[in-house]
């Protein structure tokens, strides 16, 4: 799977994407990559932070679309992307039912 392509969308990949890809490919190492990702993200400008956030959102959407093809891989993708998004941005852009934000009528 081409995680970098999903994260970058139609633009050139950011260097920080390599750490996200590493977490996806070596899931057991994810806890040890949190701080390096945080530190690298703190040095990004506003435009690159937006690109990073939308890359994480794209990863979550891709995981949802393909969840029945490989549920374990989809769960890992969604987990990594949502943990990083919450850690870096304080909340999920696409919060839905699972976060309890569904509003009625």
C-alpha positions as CSV (number, residue, x, y, z in Angstrom):
1,X,0.0,0.0,0.0
2,X,1.2,3.5,-0.8
3,X,0.7,5.3,2.4
4,X,2.7,8.3,1.2
5,X,0.4,8.8,-1.7
6,X,-2.7,8.7,0.5
7,X,-1.2,11.2,2.9
8,X,0.1,13.6,0.2
9,X,-3.0,13.5,-2.0
10,X,-2.2,15.2,-5.2
11,X,0.8,17.2,-3.8
12,X,4.4,16.4,-3.0
13,X,4.7,14.5,0.3
14,X,5.9,16.4,3.4
15,X,9.0,14.9,5.1
16,X,6.9,14.4,8.2
17,X,4.8,11.8,6.3
18,X,7.7,9.4,6.4
19,X,7.3,9.1,10.2
20,X,3.6,8.5,9.8
21,X,4.3,5.8,7.2
22,X,6.9,4.3,9.6
23,X,4.2,4.1,12.3
24,X,1.8,2.4,9.9
25,X,4.3,-0.1,8.6
26,X,5.8,-0.9,12.1
27,X,2.7,-0.4,14.3
28,X,4.5,-1.7,17.4
29,X,6.9,1.3,17.1
30,X,4.1,3.9,17.0
31,X,4.3,4.9,20.7
32,X,8.0,5.7,20.2
33,X,7.2,7.9,17.2
34,X,4.7,10.2,18.9
35,X,7.3,12.7,20.2
36,X,9.4,12.9,17.0
37,X,6.2,13.5,15.0
38,X,5.1,16.2,17.5
39,X,8.5,17.9,17.5
40,X,8.6,17.9,13.7
41,X,5.1,19.2,13.4
42,X,5.8,22.0,15.8
43,X,8.3,23.4,13.3
44,X,5.8,23.4,10.4
45,X,4.2,26.6,9.0
46,X,0.5,27.0,8.8
47,X,0.2,25.8,5.2
48,X,2.2,22.6,5.9
49,X,0.2,22.0,9.1
50,X,-3.0,22.2,7.1
51,X,-1.5,19.7,4.6
52,X,-0.5,17.4,7.5
53,X,-4.0,17.5,8.9
54,X,-5.7,16.8,5.7
55,X,-3.3,14.0,5.1
56,X,-4.4,12.4,8.4
57,X,-8.0,13.0,7.4
58,X,-7.4,11.4,4.0
59,X,-5.9,8.4,5.8
60,X,-9.0,8.0,8.0
61,X,-11.3,8.3,5.0
62,X,-9.3,5.8,3.1
63,X,-9.4,3.4,6.0
64,X,-13.2,3.8,6.2
65,X,-13.7,3.1,2.5
66,X,-11.4,0.0,2.6
67,X,-12.3,-1.3,6.0
68,X,-13.8,-4.5,4.8
69,X,-10.9,-5.5,2.6
70,X,-8.5,-5.8,5.6
71,X,-10.1,-4.8,8.9
72,X,-6.9,-5.0,10.9
73,X,-5.0,-2.7,8.6
74,X,-7.9,-0.3,8.4
75,X,-8.1,-0.1,12.2
76,X,-4.4,0.6,12.5
77,X,-4.6,3.3,9.8
78,X,-7.5,4.9,11.5
79,X,-5.9,4.7,15.0
80,X,-2.6,6.2,13.9
81,X,-4.2,9.0,12.0
82,X,-6.7,9.8,14.8
83,X,-4.2,9.7,17.6
84,X,-1.8,12.0,15.7
85,X,-4.6,14.4,14.7
86,X,-5.9,14.6,18.3
87,X,-2.3,15.0,19.7
88,X,-1.4,17.7,17.2
89,X,-4.7,19.6,16.7
90,X,-6.7,18.8,19.8
91,X,-9.6,17.2,18.1
92,X,-10.7,15.3,15.0
93,X,-11.8,17.3,12.0
94,X,-14.3,14.5,11.1
95,X,-15.7,13.7,14.5
96,X,-18.8,11.8,14.2
97,X,-20.9,9.2,16.0
98,X,-17.9,7.5,17.7
99,X,-17.0,10.8,19.4
100,X,-20.5,11.4,20.6
101,X,-21.0,14.6,18.5
102,X,-24.0,13.4,16.5
103,X,-26.8,15.9,16.8
104,X,-30.4,15.2,16.3
105,X,-33.2,17.2,14.7
